[in-house]
Amino acid sequence: MDCFAKGLTIDPTNAECISGQQKTQMLIQTSAHASSGNDQERFAHAMADPEIQMIMRDPSVSQVLRDMQEDPAAGQAALKDPIIAAKV
């Protein structure tokens, strides 16, 4: 995702970067839904990581995560912000 974002900063209309970013995001979402059987275990493991704890305490990240659950399009729009995308 970082590489596509960097490519789009150089050329915001680059079709390969736009397509690659969209496909990657779809794969991430599909993978998250497909592996929901062990979500609690992965969540517990992730929350043990100090870096993830710091990220999750960030109000902007919390808001984006809520937006993604309530309105995926709004969440996707927030991910266009390079600071938010890097945190997520």
Backbone as a ProteinNet text record, in pm:
[ID]
protein_1_A
[PRIMARY]
MDCFAKGLTIDPTNAECISGQQKTQMLIQTSAHASSGNDQERFAHAMADPEIQMIMRDPSVSQVLRDMQEDPAAGQAALKDPIIAAKV
[TERTIARY]
82.6	0	87.5	198.4	288.1	346.3	383.6	443.3	343	218.5	116.5	91.6	86.9	65.3	179.3	302.5	416.8	411.4	373.6	360.2	254.7	144.7	38.2	75.3	171.1	217.2	298.4	364.3	442.9	350.8	257	163	24.6	-56.9	-188.8	-284.4	-255.6	-344.5	-291.1	-184.5	-124	-221.1	-267.1	-368.4	-318.4	-192.1	-138.3	-135.8	-98.3	-96.3	-237.9	-328.7	-467.5	-525.4	-507.9	-559.6	-493.5	-362.2	-290.5	-333.7	-353.9	-397.9	-537.4	-627.8	-764.1	-764.7	-689.5	-684.6	-624.9	-520.1	-456.8	-553.5	-625	-721.7	-832.1	-878.3	-982	-929.6	-805.8	-746.9	-732.3	-695.5	-683.2	-818.7	-921.9	-1055.7	-1107	-1084.8	-1129	-1057.9	-929.6	-851.3	-899.8	-931.7	-979.1	-1111.2	-1199.8	-1329.2	-1313.3	-1223.3	-1204.8	-1143.2	-1063	-994.4	-1059.9	-1188.5	-1255.7	-1266.6	-1235.4	-1245.2	-1150.8	-1038	-942.1	-919.6	-1022.2	-1010.2	-973.5	-1033.7	-1006.6	-859.9	-807.2	-666.9	-574.5	-603.8	-521.5	-532.8	-652.9	-672.7	-590.3	-596.1	-520.7	-370.4	-325.1	-183.3	-143.4	-225.7	-195.1	-194.3	-289.2	-298	-184.7	-109.8	6.7	125.9	117.6	226.1	216.2	319.6	315	290.3	343.9	322.9	175.8	112.5	-29.2	-112.9	-75.9	-147.6	-144.4	-28.1	-14.8	-102	-101	-181	-329.8	-372.9	-514.5	-562.4	-472.4	-510.5	-525	-478.8	-488.3	-634.7	-692.9	-834.8	-865.7	-772.3	-799.4	-808.9	-727.1	-732.7	-863.3	-900.6	-1026.4	-1144.3	-1142.5	-1252.1	-1255.3	-1140.4	-1134.9	-1187.3	-1149.8	-1197.8	-1349.1	-1403.2	-1549.7	-1613.1	-1554.2	-1607.7	-1608.4	-1500.8	-1492.2	-1602.5	-1638.6	-1744.2	-1881.3	-1903.2	-2034.1	-2053.8	-1949.9	-1958.7	-1823.9	-1807	-1677.8	-1625.1	-1714.3	-1668.8	-1601.8	-1656.8	-1596.1	-1460.1	-1451.3	-1323.7	-1219.6	-1261.5	-1169.3	-1121	-1210.6	-1171.9	-1068.1	-1085	-989.3	-851.8	-848.5	-720.8	-641.9	-704.5	-631.3	-540.5	-566.6	-478.9	-352.3	-236.6	-114.3	-76.9	-109.8	-78.5	-164.9	-295	-386.8	-350.4	-324.2	-291.3	-167.5	-69	52.6	24.8	-63.2	-95.6	-174.2	-270	-353.9	-274
-118.3	0	125.4	120.5	235.5	265.4	161.7	181.5	243.2	194.6	252.5	398.6	428.2	566	656	606.2	686.3	708.6	604.8	618.9	721.3	722.8	818.4	961.3	976.7	1113.2	1167.8	1078.1	1118.8	1143.6	1049.7	1061.8	1019.2	1114.5	1082.9	1014	1015.6	952.8	820	768	644.1	527.4	472.3	366.7	240.6	206.4	86	101.3	218	241	242.4	307.1	312	171.7	96.9	-39.7	-129.3	-118.9	-200	-170.1	-42.8	-3.6	-59.8	-48.9	-99.7	-251.6	-321.8	-467.3	-513.7	-445.8	-481.4	-459.8	-348	-320.1	-426.6	-466.2	-569.8	-702.1	-737.4	-860.6	-856.5	-741.9	-727.8	-748.5	-686	-699.5	-842.2	-903.6	-1041.2	-1135.4	-1115.6	-1199.1	-1183.7	-1061.9	-1037.4	-1108.8	-1107	-1174.1	-1325.9	-1376.2	-1520.6	-1583.4	-1508	-1564.7	-1524.6	-1495.9	-1446.6	-1552.1	-1676.9	-1782.8	-1765.3	-1702.6	-1685.5	-1538.4	-1457.3	-1313.8	-1281.5	-1350.5	-1320.6	-1346.8	-1454.9	-1489	-1385.3	-1348.1	-1248.6	-1112.9	-1079	-951.8	-947.9	-1054.7	-1060.8	-1050.1	-1120.3	-1116.6	-974.8	-913.8	-779.2	-677.6	-688.2	-590.8	-605.3	-712.1	-728.2	-648.8	-605.2	-529.9	-382.4	-326.6	-186	-87.2	-115.9	-26.4	-23.3	-139.4	-145.5	-79.2	-96.7	-30.4	121.5	173.7	317.5	362.8	286.9	321.2	318.9	218	204.4	314.3	374.2	485	616.7	619.7	740.8	764.2	878.9	904.8	902.4	946.5	947	805	714.7	574.9	512	538.6	485.7	530.4	656.8	709.2	640.3	620.9	554	411.2	341.2	204.3	200.6	296.6	304.6	334	427.9	462.2	341.2	261.4	143.3	42.6	32	-61.1	-8	121.1	180.1	216.4	267.4	312.6	289.1	172	138.8	244.8	312.6	415.2	530.5	568.5	676.3	631.5	505.6	452.3	450.8	414.6	413.3	554.5	650	788.9	834.7	793.7	831.7	772.2	653.9	589.4	660.1	753.5	831.4	934.2	962.3	1051.5	972.7	1016.2	936.5	913.4	1006.4	989.3	879.3	883.1	779.8	644.5	640.8	514.3	451.9	532.8	479.1	420.5	485.4	435.8	305.4	301.2	181.1	70.9
0	0	0	75.2	80.4	-57.3	-129.4	-261.9	-358.6	-353.9	-441.3	-404	-275	-230	-275.3	-264.3	-309.3	-460.7	-532.8	-677.4	-714.3	-638	-667.1	-627.9	-536.7	-507.4	-624	-695.6	-812.8	-931.9	-953.8	-1065	-1016.4	-971.6	-915.3	-1011.7	-1139.3	-1237.2	-1289.6	-1230.5	-1277.6	-1258.3	-1368.8	-1365.3	-1294.1	-1310.9	-1247.1	-1094.7	-1046.8	-901.7	-845.4	-915.5	-869.3	-864.2	-971.3	-977.4	-872.3	-860.5	-762.5	-620.8	-590.6	-456.2	-428.5	-525.5	-507.7	-491.9	-574.3	-566.1	-433.2	-389.5	-262.9	-147.1	-148.4	-42.3	-41.4	-158.3	-166.6	-112.1	-144.1	-93	59.5	111.2	256	321.2	267.1	323.7	309.8	195.2	172.8	268.9	285.7	376.3	520.2	558.8	695.8	720.2	620.8	636.4	633.3	550.6	536.5	660.6	732	848.1	979.4	976.4	1096.2	1205.6	1175.9	1275.2	1391.9	1373.4	1482	1513.8	1495.4	1519.2	1663.3	1757.7	1898.7	1932	1880.6	1905	1841.2	1717.7	1649	1716.6	1762.5	1831.5	1960.4	2037.7	2163.3	2136.2	2034.9	1999.9	1956.4	1872.6	1823.8	1936.9	2028.3	2136.3	2237.8	2230.6	2317.9	2264.9	2141.5	2078	2117.9	2181.2	2224.2	2109.5	1992.4	1879	1838.9	1836.8	1801.4	1910.1	2035.5	2144.3	2125.3	2088.8	2067.3	1949.8	1842.1	1724.9	1759.1	1833.1	1866.9	1961	2036.5	2125	2048.9	1926.3	1844.7	1805.8	1843.6	1813.2	1663.7	1580	1435.8	1381.1	1432.7	1389.2	1436.9	1560.7	1613.4	1528.5	1488.8	1406.8	1269.9	1209	1078	1089.9	1195.3	1213.6	1231.6	1306	1320.4	1185.2	1111.5	979.4	887.7	892.4	805	837.5	963.3	1001	961.1	977.6	951.2	804.4	741.3	602.6	534.7	473.1	412.1	315.3	244.7	149.8	223.8	338	417.2	470.6	511.3	558.5	448.7	329.4	215.5	185	195.6	170.4	272.6	397.3	501.6	474.1	413	384.3	274.5	206.4	105.6	171.8	298.9	375.1	407.5	360.2	379.1	526.2	612.5	754.9	814.2	783.5	833.1	772.2	643.9	577.3	638.7	671.4	731.9	870.2	945.2	1079.6	1073.5	980.9	969.2	903.8
[MASK]
++++++++++++++++++++++++++++++++++++++++++++++++++++++++++++++++++++++++++++++++++++++++

